Amino acid sequence: MGINLTNFLSSKSKNKRMMEFQDLDHIDGVSISTVSANLYKDTRDDLVMFYFRDGASHASVYTQSKIISENIKWNLKQKVKKVSSLLVNARNANCFTGIQGYKSLEKIAEKLSEKLTAKQKEDDDKPRKIIKKEILFGCTGTIGEIFPEEKIVNQIDNLVSKINYTQNKYIWMKAALGIMTTDTQPKMAMEECKIGNSEIKIFGIAKGSGMIQPNMATTLSYIFTDADIPNDILKKLLKKNVETTFNAISCDSDTSTNDMISIFSTGKIKHSKINNINDEKLKEFDFSLNKVLLNLSKRVVADGEGASKFVTINVQNCKTENDAKKIGFSIANSPLVKTAISGEDPNWGRIVMAIGKSNVPINLEKLSIKFGNLFIVQNGKFNSNYSEDEASEYMKNDTIEISVDIGNGSKNFTVYTMDLTKKYIEINSDYRS
């Protein structure tokens, strides 16, 4: 079956540094299958299954939208210690599909659990019965279209037959390509660390390009580790690290109905038992998980719909982290700021406007603003040495850094975003076709 190379090869993104892919290889306890269920007009992988032969501990965070997809409703109802499979489809969000969308997931889970149970009997000396509650779903694509139950059900046999217990870079790449929608690049990241003396792997893939301001983006991200960490600690680790990664990005300020970030722990590496999130042995794992999530979330921004520039906004020395976050997103989500960056115009007045509308108290006498290393405003005054020519030259870079120092505290927050181009309008005016 064809993999999703069309968007990948036609990428107009200037952020080619994000095209460097890490070599995700084998991770014990995870198997991957990808097929085409013909959900698109062209033949491409659009259905991806992750299979946990011996089950996996798990945790997820979901969209905070008040309208959520049927797959998220399904996932929230499945109260099991370990899951056996995650099935992800592209092209259809399964949102605003009502009872049909939910019942479809039930039928798919029923067939998939039956086929995976049969696979257990073929491959394991002590096979276990897999039940439909052990199946989770990820859906991404258009909202409000009838969910293609039959097409997906018809590919279950094919998915299960393709299960291979050894993974490699090519298989991970196929999985990352298979969950893409308007993305132009697959998104993969990995880190290795230690828990005690045991070597641990953390792998992750993501998709997301538009409708991105995660609030827990259309963002899906799946993280896999061979560590042995229980659900409650995974949940705390995920919620903590999402705040400064996926909850620190915005492409267009829109929060999807389908946002989902999940972590799966196969427990294949035996290490000292982890009893709580403050366990000293978790420090390296915690740091590495943050690196994987930050890597993936930056890739989402760099591949934002129509993006030509990757923008980092550092907001420093606020009274609270929430104040810093408000200011950062006020700048990141301003169409006037984003279009100025696209046009390579150092229109710092728009930064001032965005700071002012954030509803955070500002002492103008302490405010400083920089583009890169170029001071524009310093201690509330326009920098007399500011050069418009130097600033214009800086704005030609593919990566732009804006720093805002509020000067009334010690709390900081960094937001990552992109510019707003004509290409964004073209993509979203023609999305469904």
CORZI-V288529 format. One record per run of one state. SS is the DSSP state (alpha for helix, beta for strand, coil for the rest). FROM is the first residue (numbers start at 1). LEN is the number of residues. Records with the same first field share a line. If there is no record, write none. Layout:
BEGIN
SS: FROM-LEN  FROM-LEN
END
This chain:
BEGIN
coil: 1-5  10-6  20-11  36-11  63-7  78-5  90-2  93-5  124-8  141-1  143-6  154-2  162-7  179-8  196-2  208-4  213-7  226-5  243-3  250-5  256-4  266-14  303-7  319-2  333-2  343-5  357-7  367-1  372-2  379-2  383-5  395-4  406-5  419-3  430-4
alpha: 6-4  16-4  70-8  98-26  132-3  149-5  156-6  169-10  231-12  246-3  280-23  321-12  335-8  348-9  364-3  388-7  422-8
beta: 31-5  47-16  83-7  92-1  135-6  142-1  187-9  198-10  212-1  220-6  249-1  255-1  260-6  310-9  368-4  374-5  381-2  399-7  411-8
END
